[in-house]
Amino acid sequence: MVFGIGIDIIEIDRVKNSVEKYGDHFLKKVYTQTELDYCLSKSNKYQHLAARFAAKEAVFKAMTTGWSKDVGWQDIEIYNEPNGLPLVNLKGDLNSFLTDGKSLKISMSHSRDYVACVAIIYREF
């Protein structure tokens, strides 16, 4: 049974421009230290930052909870398995969202200029 689906697409240059304009303020507002360590170690860091931004947006959309003062960007952390599979770590008030056997999966894809992500929340029968 599917509980929610979310999708997001973003221009990589939009994230690059935000980093250049707002610097650490933007980075520390949106990304966890784990995400920053990973993304900033890559030669194409803006692509990786954009992928995580799109993934967070897609997860929020799949949850259909909307934004609240108690939930922020860093409550969703995107990381990779050694084989590259992207996974999500929910923190703070979102930590208890996946109850009753619910699971969350994401898929990210990119081109030269764009990154897209799909998130699905489901429970197997």
DSSP file (Angstrom, degrees, kcal/mol; ACC not computed):
  #  RESIDUE AA STRUCTURE BP1 BP2  ACC     N-H-->O    O-->H-N    N-H-->O    O-->H-N    TCO  KAPPA ALPHA  PHI   PSI    X-CA   Y-CA   Z-CA
    1    1 A M              0   0    0      0, 0.0   122,-2.2     0, 0.0     2,-0.5   0.000 360.0 360.0 360.0 132.7    0.0    0.0    0.0
    2    2 A V  E     +A  122   0A   0    120,-0.2   120,-0.3     1,-0.1     3,-0.1  -0.784 360.0 177.8 -94.1 130.7    1.3    3.4   -1.0
    3    3 A F  E     -     0   0A   0    118,-3.0     2,-0.3    -2,-0.5   119,-0.2   0.679  66.7  -6.1-102.5 -25.5    1.0    6.2    1.6
    4    4 A G  E     -A  121   0A   0    117,-1.5   117,-2.9     2,-0.0     2,-0.4  -0.939  49.3-162.0-170.6 146.9    2.7    9.0   -0.3
    5    5 A I  E     -A  120   0A   0     -2,-0.3     2,-0.3    56,-0.3   115,-0.2  -0.998  14.9-179.3-132.5 135.6    4.7    9.9   -3.4
    6    6 A G  E     -A  119   0A   0    113,-2.7   113,-2.9    -2,-0.4     2,-0.3  -0.983   4.1-175.1-134.9 149.2    6.8   13.0   -3.9
    7    7 A I  E     +A  118   0A   0     -2,-0.3     2,-0.3   111,-0.2   111,-0.2  -0.994   3.2 177.8-140.7 146.3    8.9   14.3   -6.8
    8    8 A D  E     -A  117   0A   0    109,-2.2   109,-2.5    -2,-0.3     2,-0.4  -0.995   8.5-169.9-147.9 147.0   11.2   17.2   -7.2
    9    9 A I  E     +A  116   0A   0     -2,-0.3     2,-0.3   107,-0.2   107,-0.2  -0.995  12.6 177.8-133.9 141.0   13.4   18.6   -9.9
   10   10 A I  E     -A  115   0A   0    105,-2.5   105,-2.3    -2,-0.4     2,-0.4  -0.997  32.5-113.6-145.0 147.0   15.9   21.4   -9.5
   11   11 A E  E >>  -A  114   0A   0     -2,-0.3     4,-1.1   103,-0.2     3,-0.8  -0.663  22.4-139.5 -77.2 132.1   18.5   23.2  -11.6
   12   12 A I  H 3> S+     0   0    0    101,-2.7     4,-2.2    -2,-0.4     3,-0.4   0.879 102.6  59.2 -59.8 -38.7   22.0   22.6  -10.3
   13   13 A D  H 3> S+     0   0    0    100,-0.5     4,-2.9     1,-0.2    -1,-0.2   0.790  96.3  62.1 -63.1 -27.2   22.9   26.2  -11.0
   14   14 A R  H <> S+     0   0    0     -3,-0.8     4,-1.7     2,-0.2    -1,-0.2   0.916 108.0  42.0 -64.3 -41.6   20.2   27.3   -8.6
   15   15 A V  H  X S+     0   0    0     -4,-1.1     4,-2.4    -3,-0.4    -2,-0.2   0.909 113.8  52.7 -69.8 -42.3   21.9   25.5   -5.7
   16   16 A K  H  X S+     0   0    0     -4,-2.2     4,-2.6     1,-0.2    -2,-0.2   0.929 109.4  49.2 -58.1 -46.0   25.3   26.8   -6.9
   17   17 A N  H  X S+     0   0    0     -4,-2.9     4,-2.3     1,-0.2    -1,-0.2   0.880 110.0  51.3 -62.6 -38.6   24.0   30.4   -6.9
   18   18 A S  H  X S+     0   0    0     -4,-1.7     4,-2.9     2,-0.2     5,-0.5   0.898 111.0  47.9 -65.5 -40.1   22.6   29.9   -3.4
   19   19 A V  H  X S+     0   0    0     -4,-2.4     4,-2.0     1,-0.2    -2,-0.2   0.927 114.2  46.5 -64.9 -44.3   25.9   28.6   -2.1
   20   20 A E  H  < S+     0   0    0     -4,-2.6    -2,-0.2    -5,-0.2    -1,-0.2   0.858 119.8  39.9 -67.0 -34.8   27.8   31.5   -3.8
   21   21 A K  H  < S+     0   0    0     -4,-2.3    -2,-0.2    -5,-0.2    -1,-0.2   0.902 132.6  20.1 -81.1 -43.0   25.4   34.1   -2.5
   22   22 A Y  H >< S-     0   0    0     -4,-2.9     3,-1.3    -5,-0.2     4,-0.4   0.565  84.3-177.9-109.7 -11.8   24.7   32.8    1.1
   23   23 A G  T >X  +     0   0    0     -4,-2.0     4,-2.2    -5,-0.5     3,-0.5  -0.165  67.6   1.6  55.9-133.7   27.7   30.6    1.7
   24   24 A D  H 3> S+     0   0    0      1,-0.2     4,-3.1     2,-0.2     5,-0.3   0.797 126.8  64.3 -60.9 -31.2   27.8   28.7    5.0
   25   25 A H  H <> S+     0   0    0     -3,-1.3     4,-1.1     2,-0.2    -1,-0.2   0.943 109.2  39.3 -58.9 -47.3   24.5   30.1    6.1
   26   26 A F  H <> S+     0   0    0     -3,-0.5     4,-2.1    -4,-0.4     3,-0.3   0.944 117.1  49.9 -65.1 -49.1   22.7   28.3    3.3
   27   27 A L  H  X S+     0   0    0     -4,-2.2     4,-2.5     1,-0.2    -2,-0.2   0.909 113.5  44.2 -59.4 -45.0   24.8   25.2    3.6
   28   28 A K  H  < S+     0   0    0     -4,-3.1    -1,-0.2     1,-0.2    -2,-0.2   0.700 112.4  53.3 -77.5 -18.6   24.3   24.8    7.4
   29   29 A K  H  < S+     0   0    0     -4,-1.1    45,-0.4    -3,-0.3    44,-0.3   0.870 122.0  26.9 -77.8 -38.7   20.6   25.6    7.2
   30   30 A V  H  < S+     0   0    0     -4,-2.1     2,-0.3    43,-0.1    -2,-0.2   0.848 115.3  54.0 -95.1 -38.4   19.8   22.9    4.6
   31   31 A Y     <  -     0   0    0     -4,-2.5    43,-0.1    -5,-0.3     2,-0.1  -0.740  68.6-129.8-111.4 147.3   22.5   20.2    5.0
   32   32 A T     >  -     0   0    0     -2,-0.3     4,-2.5    44,-0.2     5,-0.2  -0.407  36.2-106.6 -79.5 166.1   23.7   18.0    7.8
   33   33 A Q  H  > S+     0   0    0      1,-0.2     4,-2.9     2,-0.2     5,-0.2   0.879 121.8  55.4 -63.0 -37.0   27.4   17.7    8.5
   34   34 A T  H  > S+     0   0    0      2,-0.2     4,-1.9     1,-0.2    -1,-0.2   0.919 109.3  46.8 -60.5 -43.9   27.4   14.2    7.0
   35   35 A E  H  > S+     0   0    0      2,-0.2     4,-3.0     1,-0.2     5,-0.3   0.917 113.1  48.8 -64.9 -43.3   25.9   15.5    3.8
   36   36 A L  H  X S+     0   0    0     -4,-2.5     4,-2.7     1,-0.2     5,-0.3   0.922 108.8  52.7 -63.4 -44.4   28.3   18.4    3.6
   37   37 A D  H  X S+     0   0    0     -4,-2.9     4,-0.6     1,-0.2    -1,-0.2   0.917 115.7  41.7 -57.0 -43.5   31.3   16.1    4.2
   38   38 A Y  H >< S+     0   0    0     -4,-1.9     3,-0.7    -5,-0.2     4,-0.3   0.968 119.1  41.6 -68.3 -54.2   30.2   13.9    1.4
   39   39 A C  H >< S+     0   0    0     -4,-3.0     3,-1.5     1,-0.2     9,-0.2   0.898 112.5  51.8 -65.3 -43.6   29.1   16.5   -1.1
   40   40 A L  H 3< S+     0   0    0     -4,-2.7    -1,-0.2    -5,-0.3    -2,-0.2   0.635 102.0  62.1 -73.6 -11.7   32.0   18.9   -0.6
   41   41 A S  T << S+     0   0    0     -3,-0.7    -1,-0.3    -4,-0.6     2,-0.2   0.560  90.3  88.9 -85.0  -8.2   34.5   16.1   -1.1
   42   42 A K  S X  S-     0   0    0     -3,-1.5     3,-0.8    -4,-0.3     4,-0.1  -0.612  77.9-134.1 -92.1 148.4   33.3   15.6   -4.7
   43   43 A S  T 3  S+     0   0    0      1,-0.3     2,-0.4    -2,-0.2     3,-0.2   0.827 111.2  45.7 -68.4 -30.4   34.6   17.4   -7.8
   44   44 A N  T >> S+     0   0    0      1,-0.2     4,-1.4     2,-0.1     3,-0.9  -0.434  74.9 155.0-105.7  55.6   31.0   18.0   -8.9
   45   45 A K  H <>  +     0   0    0     -3,-0.8     4,-2.6    -2,-0.4     5,-0.2   0.794  65.4  58.2 -57.9 -34.5   29.8   19.1   -5.4
   46   46 A Y  H 3> S+     0   0    0      1,-0.2     4,-2.5     2,-0.2    -1,-0.3   0.862 103.3  53.2 -68.3 -33.7   26.9   21.3   -6.7
   47   47 A Q  H <> S+     0   0    0     -3,-0.9     4,-2.0     2,-0.2    -1,-0.2   0.915 112.2  44.9 -63.8 -42.7   25.4   18.3   -8.4
   48   48 A H  H  X S+     0   0    0     -4,-1.4     4,-1.8     2,-0.2    -2,-0.2   0.881 113.3  49.7 -70.5 -38.9   25.5   16.3   -5.2
   49   49 A L  H  X S+     0   0    0     -4,-2.6     4,-2.1     2,-0.2    -2,-0.2   0.919 111.8  49.0 -63.6 -43.2   24.2   19.2   -3.1
   50   50 A A  H  X S+     0   0    0     -4,-2.5     4,-2.8     1,-0.2     5,-0.2   0.878 107.5  55.3 -64.2 -38.0   21.3   19.7   -5.6
   51   51 A A  H  X S+     0   0    0     -4,-2.0     4,-2.2     1,-0.2    -1,-0.2   0.914 109.9  45.5 -62.0 -42.4   20.5   16.0   -5.5
   52   52 A R  H  X S+     0   0    0     -4,-1.8     4,-2.4     2,-0.2    -1,-0.2   0.869 111.3  52.8 -69.7 -35.7   20.1   16.1   -1.7
   53   53 A F  H  X S+     0   0    0     -4,-2.1     4,-2.1     2,-0.2    -2,-0.2   0.951 112.2  45.0 -61.7 -48.9   18.1   19.3   -1.9
   54   54 A A  H  X S+     0   0    0     -4,-2.8     4,-2.5     1,-0.2    -2,-0.2   0.877 111.7  53.3 -63.4 -37.8   15.7   17.6   -4.4
   55   55 A A  H  X S+     0   0    0     -4,-2.2     4,-2.5    -5,-0.2    -1,-0.2   0.923 108.2  49.4 -64.6 -43.6   15.6   14.5   -2.3
   56   56 A K  H  X S+     0   0    0     -4,-2.4     4,-2.4     2,-0.2    -2,-0.2   0.921 112.1  48.6 -61.7 -43.8   14.6   16.4    0.8
   57   57 A E  H  X S+     0   0    0     -4,-2.1     4,-2.3     1,-0.2    -2,-0.2   0.922 111.5  49.7 -61.0 -44.8   11.8   18.2   -1.1
   58   58 A A  H  X S+     0   0    0     -4,-2.5     4,-2.4     2,-0.2    61,-0.2   0.893 110.3  50.4 -63.5 -40.0   10.5   14.9   -2.5
   59   59 A V  H  X S+     0   0    0     -4,-2.5     4,-2.1     2,-0.2    -1,-0.2   0.932 109.5  50.3 -64.6 -45.7   10.5   13.3    0.9
   60   60 A F  H  X>S+     0   0    0     -4,-2.4     4,-1.0     1,-0.2     5,-0.8   0.915 111.9  48.7 -57.7 -42.4    8.5   16.2    2.4
   61   61 A K  H  <5S+     0   0    0     -4,-2.3     3,-0.5     1,-0.2   -56,-0.3   0.899 109.6  51.6 -65.4 -40.1    6.0   16.0   -0.5
   62   62 A A  H  <5S+     0   0    0     -4,-2.4    -1,-0.2     1,-0.2    -2,-0.2   0.849 107.7  52.8 -65.4 -33.3    5.7   12.2    0.0
   63   63 A M  H  <5S-     0   0    0     -4,-2.1    -1,-0.2    -5,-0.2    -2,-0.2   0.724  91.1-153.7 -73.4 -20.6    5.0   12.7    3.7
   64   64 A T  T  <5 +     0   0    0     -4,-1.0    -3,-0.1    -3,-0.5    -2,-0.1   0.795  60.4 117.2  49.5  32.9    2.2   15.2    2.8
   65   65 A T      < -     0   0    0     -5,-0.8    -1,-0.1     1,-0.1    -4,-0.1   0.686  61.6-148.8 -97.9 -22.3    2.8   16.8    6.2
   66   66 A G        -     0   0    0     -6,-0.6     2,-0.2     2,-0.0    -1,-0.1  -0.062  36.0 -49.5  73.8 174.9    4.0   20.2    5.0
   67   67 A W        +     0   0    0      2,-0.0     2,-0.3     3,-0.0     5,-0.1  -0.540  57.3 176.5 -82.2 147.3    6.4   22.5    6.8
   68   68 A S    >   -     0   0    0      3,-0.5     3,-1.4    -2,-0.2    -2,-0.0  -0.942  44.9-106.1-141.8 167.0    6.1   23.3   10.4
   69   69 A K  T 3  S+     0   0    0     -2,-0.3    -2,-0.0     1,-0.3    -1,-0.0   0.733 119.6  53.8 -66.8 -20.0    8.2   25.2   12.9
   70   70 A D  T 3  S+     0   0    0      1,-0.0    23,-0.5     2,-0.0     2,-0.4   0.471 101.4  67.0 -93.2  -2.5    9.3   21.9   14.5
   71   71 A V    <   +     0   0    0     -3,-1.4    -3,-0.5    21,-0.1     2,-0.2  -0.972  62.3 170.3-123.4 131.9   10.6   20.4   11.2
   72   72 A G    >   -     0   0    0     -2,-0.4     3,-1.7    -5,-0.1     4,-0.2  -0.779  48.7 -89.8-133.7 177.6   13.5   21.6    9.2
   73   73 A W  G >  S+     0   0    0      1,-0.3     3,-1.5   -44,-0.3   -41,-0.1   0.858 120.3  56.5 -55.3 -40.4   15.8   20.7    6.3
   74   74 A Q  G 3  S+     0   0    0    -45,-0.4    -1,-0.3     1,-0.3   -44,-0.1   0.546  86.5  78.6 -77.0  -4.9   18.3   18.9    8.5
   75   75 A D  G <  S+     0   0    0     -3,-1.7    16,-3.1     1,-0.1     2,-0.5   0.594  92.4  58.6 -76.1  -9.4   15.6   16.5    9.8
   76   76 A I  E <  S-C   90   0B   0     -3,-1.5     2,-0.5    -4,-0.2    14,-0.2  -0.979  73.4-174.1-119.2 117.4   16.0   14.7    6.5
   77   77 A E  E     -C   89   0B   0     12,-2.6    12,-2.9    -2,-0.5     2,-0.5  -0.949   9.2-155.9-116.3 129.2   19.5   13.4    5.9
   78   78 A I  E     +C   88   0B   0     -2,-0.5     2,-0.3    10,-0.2    10,-0.2  -0.883  23.2 159.8-104.7 129.1   20.4   11.7    2.6
   79   79 A Y  E     -C   87   0B   0      8,-2.2     8,-3.4    -2,-0.5     2,-0.4  -0.892  30.1-119.6-140.5 171.9   23.3    9.3    2.5
   80   80 A N  E     -C   86   0B   0     -2,-0.3     5,-0.1     6,-0.2    -2,-0.0  -0.920  13.9-128.7-120.6 140.4   24.6    6.6    0.3
   81   81 A E    >   -     0   0    0      4,-2.8     3,-2.5    -2,-0.4     6,-0.0  -0.376  45.1 -98.5 -66.8 161.2   25.2    2.9    0.8
   82   82 A P  T 3  S+     0   0    0      0, 0.0    -1,-0.1     0, 0.0    -2,-0.0   0.806 127.5  56.6 -55.3 -29.0   28.7    1.8   -0.3
   83   83 A N  T 3  S-     0   0    0      2,-0.1    -2,-0.0     1,-0.0    -3,-0.0   0.455 125.2-103.1 -83.0   0.9   27.1    0.6   -3.6
   84   84 A G  S <  S+     0   0    0     -3,-2.5    -1,-0.0     1,-0.3    -5,-0.0   0.266  70.5 148.1  99.7 -11.2   25.7    4.1   -4.2
   85   85 A L        -     0   0    0     -5,-0.1    -4,-2.8     1,-0.1    -1,-0.3  -0.397  46.9-128.6 -60.6 123.5   22.1    3.4   -3.2
   86   86 A P  E     -C   80   0B   0      0, 0.0    20,-0.5     0, 0.0     2,-0.3  -0.576  31.3-177.7 -78.2 137.0   20.6    6.6   -1.7
   87   87 A L  E     -C   79   0B   0     -8,-3.4    -8,-2.2    -2,-0.3     2,-0.4  -0.862  18.6-130.0-129.5 164.1   19.0    6.2    1.7
   88   88 A V  E     -C   78   0B   0     -2,-0.3     2,-0.5    16,-0.3   -10,-0.2  -0.951   8.8-163.8-121.3 134.6   17.1    8.6    4.0
   89   89 A N  E     -C   77   0B   0    -12,-2.9   -12,-2.6    -2,-0.4     2,-0.4  -0.977  15.2-152.4-114.0 116.8   17.7    9.1    7.7
   90   90 A L  E     -C   76   0B   0     -2,-0.5     2,-0.2   -14,-0.2   -14,-0.2  -0.750  19.2-177.9 -91.6 135.8   14.8   10.9    9.4
   91   91 A K    >   +     0   0    0    -16,-3.1     3,-1.7    -2,-0.4     4,-0.3  -0.725  41.2   7.1-125.8 173.0   15.6   12.9   12.5
   92   92 A G  G >  S-     0   0    0      1,-0.3     3,-1.6    -2,-0.2     4,-0.3  -0.222 129.9  -7.4  58.5-138.6   13.9   15.0   15.1
   93   93 A D  G >  S+     0   0    0    -23,-0.5     3,-0.6     1,-0.3    -1,-0.3   0.703 135.4  60.7 -64.6 -19.5   10.1   15.0   15.0
   94   94 A L  G X  S+     0   0    0     -3,-1.7     3,-2.2     1,-0.2     4,-0.4   0.638  79.2  88.5 -81.5 -13.1   10.2   13.0   11.7
   95   95 A N  G <  S+     0   0    0     -3,-1.6     3,-0.3     1,-0.3    -1,-0.2   0.814  91.5  43.8 -55.1 -33.7   12.1   10.1   13.4
   96   96 A S  G <  S+     0   0    0     -3,-0.6    -1,-0.3    -4,-0.3    -2,-0.1   0.311  86.0  97.6 -95.7   9.4    8.8    8.5   14.4
   97   97 A F  S <  S+     0   0    0     -3,-2.2     2,-1.6     1,-0.2    -1,-0.2   0.885  71.7  65.4 -66.6 -39.0    7.1    9.0   11.0
   98   98 A L  S    S+     0   0    0     -4,-0.4     3,-0.2    -3,-0.3    -1,-0.2  -0.600  74.8 137.3 -90.1  81.0    7.8    5.6    9.6
   99   99 A T    >   +     0   0    0     -2,-1.6     3,-1.5     1,-0.2    -3,-0.0  -0.631  45.4  41.5-113.8 175.4    5.7    3.4   12.0
  100  100 A D  T 3  S-     0   0    0      1,-0.3    -1,-0.2    -2,-0.2    -2,-0.0   0.829 133.9 -54.3  56.7  36.2    3.5    0.4   11.5
  101  101 A G  T 3  S+     0   0    0      1,-0.2    23,-0.5    -3,-0.2    -1,-0.3   0.584  92.4 154.6  79.6   9.9    5.9   -1.2    9.0
  102  102 A K    <   -     0   0    0     -3,-1.5     2,-0.3    21,-0.1    21,-0.2  -0.436  22.9-164.4 -71.6 146.4    6.1    1.8    6.6
  103  103 A S  E     -B  122   0A   0     19,-3.2    19,-2.3    -2,-0.1     2,-0.4  -0.904   9.2-147.1-127.7 158.1    9.2    2.2    4.5
  104  104 A L  E     +B  121   0A   0     -2,-0.3     2,-0.4    17,-0.2   -16,-0.3  -0.995  16.6 178.5-129.3 127.3   10.7    5.1    2.5
  105  105 A K  E     -B  120   0A   0     15,-2.3    15,-2.5    -2,-0.4     2,-0.3  -0.959   4.9-169.1-126.3 146.7   12.6    4.7   -0.7
  106  106 A I  E     -B  119   0A   0    -20,-0.5     2,-0.4    -2,-0.4    13,-0.2  -0.936   7.8-163.5-130.2 157.8   14.1    7.4   -2.9
  107  107 A S  E     -B  118   0A   0     11,-2.1    11,-2.4    -2,-0.3     2,-0.4  -0.988   9.8-165.3-138.8 131.6   15.6    7.5   -6.4
  108  108 A M  E     +B  117   0A   0     -2,-0.4     2,-0.3     9,-0.2     9,-0.2  -0.896   8.9 175.0-118.3 147.5   17.8   10.3   -7.7
  109  109 A S  E     -B  116   0A   0      7,-2.5     7,-3.1    -2,-0.4     2,-0.3  -0.982   5.9-170.2-146.3 154.3   18.8   11.1  -11.3
  110  110 A H  E     -B  115   0A   0     -2,-0.3     5,-0.2     5,-0.2     2,-0.2  -0.984  12.8-168.5-146.9 157.0   20.7   13.9  -12.9
  111  111 A S        -     0   0    0      3,-2.8     5,-0.0    -2,-0.3    -2,-0.0  -0.527  57.0 -76.9-121.2-165.7   21.7   15.4  -16.2
  112  112 A R  S    S+     0   0    0     -2,-0.2     3,-0.0     1,-0.2   -65,-0.0   0.863 129.0  18.7 -64.3 -35.5   24.2   18.1  -16.9
  113  113 A D  S    S+     0   0    0   -101,-0.1  -101,-2.7     1,-0.1  -100,-0.5   0.628 120.5  49.2-113.1 -18.5   21.9   20.9  -15.7
  114  114 A Y  E     -A   11   0A   0   -103,-0.3    -3,-2.8  -102,-0.1     2,-0.4  -0.880  51.1-159.0-130.8 155.6   19.1   19.2  -13.5
  115  115 A V  E     -AB  10 110A   0   -105,-2.3  -105,-2.5    -2,-0.3     2,-0.3  -0.994  14.2-171.6-129.0 139.6   18.6   16.8  -10.7
  116  116 A A  E     -AB   9 109A   0     -7,-3.1    -7,-2.5    -2,-0.4     2,-0.3  -0.952   2.2-172.6-129.2 151.4   15.4   15.0  -10.0
  117  117 A C  E     -AB   8 108A   0   -109,-2.5  -109,-2.2    -2,-0.3     2,-0.4  -0.999   8.0-162.1-143.7 142.7   14.3   12.8   -7.1
  118  118 A V  E     -AB   7 107A   0    -11,-2.4   -11,-2.1    -2,-0.3     2,-0.4  -0.976   9.1-169.1-120.9 138.1   11.3   10.6   -6.4
  119  119 A A  E     -AB   6 106A   0   -113,-2.9  -113,-2.7    -2,-0.4     2,-0.4  -0.977   2.0-172.5-126.1 141.6   10.3    9.5   -2.9
  120  120 A I  E     -AB   5 105A   0    -15,-2.5   -15,-2.3    -2,-0.4     2,-0.5  -0.999  10.9-159.5-136.6 134.6    7.7    6.8   -2.0
  121  121 A I  E     +AB   4 104A   0   -117,-2.9  -118,-3.0    -2,-0.4  -117,-1.5  -0.959  32.7 150.5-110.6 127.0    6.4    5.8    1.3
  122  122 A Y  E     -AB   2 103A   0    -19,-2.3   -19,-3.2    -2,-0.5     2,-0.4  -0.916  37.6-141.6-149.0 168.6    4.8    2.4    1.4
  123  123 A R        -     0   0    0   -122,-2.2     2,-0.1    -2,-0.3   -21,-0.1  -0.987  25.4-127.9-138.0 131.4    4.0   -0.7    3.4
  124  124 A E              0   0    0    -23,-0.5    -2,-0.0    -2,-0.4  -122,-0.0  -0.479 360.0 360.0 -75.5 149.0    4.2   -4.2    2.1
  125  125 A F              0   0    0     -2,-0.1    -1,-0.1     0, 0.0     0, 0.0   0.468 360.0 360.0 -75.9 360.0    1.2   -6.4    2.5
